[in-house]
């Protein structure tokens, strides 16, 4: 199983970052605009539409306010297994953002890794802009 680990520092207070991450139905507006075009909640899942046309159904596994951790599992599509978590920690006046994804088969890990890399930069930029505007 491939594990993709991404950690970045974001110049935004941790409460700003967490508020956007935990808002599962607004991920396309508050966290990853541009890479995600749409998101809608559907029971215990959200359906996200990527800019490349891919539509994914993601089960909402947990939204843990105490640990500031959001976990989800993508179902269907090319992956036989895909689970991920996003967690934020105070880092000075900013935020340390950790995104971990486990995926099978290994052959699709590079394409998932590219999305995580691109998504991380968009998340950083979006949260820093939101913090500056507040």
N, C-alpha and C positions, 0 to 999 in steps of 0.2 A: 504494500500500500504506500502510495506517495503521500508525504506530508509537506505542505507548503506553509512556511512560517514567515510572516512579515511583521516587522516592528518598526514604527516610525514615531518621531516626536512631532507634536502638533502645537503650534503657538495659539492655543485656545484653552480656557479653563476646562477642567475635567467635567464639570456639570454641564457645560455647553455641548461638549462632545457626546456625553452620555444621553442627554435629552434628544439629540438627533438620532443616535444609534437605536435607541429603544422605541422610536416612533416608526414601527415596522411598515405601516401603510404609506408613509411619506418618504421612504428611502430614495425615491427617484427625484425628490425635490430638496430634501434636507441633507442628504449624505452623498449621493453619487449622481448628480444631474449630468447629463451628457452620455455617460456610459449606460445609464438606465433611463428609458423613456417613460415608463409607466410602472405602477405597482398598485395592486388592489388586494385587500384582505378577503379571504374566502375560508371562513371557519377558522380552523387551527393552522392555516397556511396563508402565504401570500403568493400571488402570481406576479412575477416581474418580467418586463419586456426590456431586453437589451437593445442598444443602438444597432447592433449587427443583425437584428431580427429574431434572435433566439428568445424564446419564451420559456421560463422555468417556474416550476411550482416548488416552493420552499416551505417545508413544515417548520412552524415556529416551535422549537424545542423548549427554550427557556428565555425569559427576560428577567434577569436577576438584578434588582435595583441595588441590593446591598453590595454585591460583588462587581456591579457595573459590567455585567457579562450578558451578551446576547448570543444564543446558539440556534442554528438552523440546519436542516438537512434537505438537500435538493433531491427530489424524487422524479424518476422518469429520465428521459434523455439518454445521452451517451454513457453516463456514469452508472456503474453498477452499485457504487457506494459514493456518497458525497455528504460529508458533514463538516460544518465550520462553526467557529465562534469568533466573536469580536469582543474584546475586553479593553477597558480604559483604566488607567491609573494616574494619579496626580504625578506630575513631573515638574517640580518648581512651580511656576505660575501657569504652566502649560499641561499637556497631556501626553502620556505614553500610550500609544495605540498598538494593540497586538491582535493580529488576525491569523488564525490557524485553520487550515483546511486539510482534511484527509480525503483522498479520492482513489477510486479504482475504476477502470484499470489504469495501470501506470502510464500507458500510452497517451492518455489525455491530460496528464499532469502539466505538460508544457503549455497547453492552451489555457488551462485554469490558472497557472502561474502568471501568464501574461495578463489575464484579466485582473488578478489580485494586484499585480504591479501597477497597472493602469488605474484601477479602482482606488488604490491607496493614495496615489498622487491627487486624484480628484477629491477624495475625502479630505485630505489635508488642506487643499486649497479652499474647498467649500466651508469647512469648519473655521478656518482662519478668517475668511471673509465674514462669516456670520458673527464671529466674536468681535471683529473690528467694527461692524455695523451696530452692535448692541450698545 
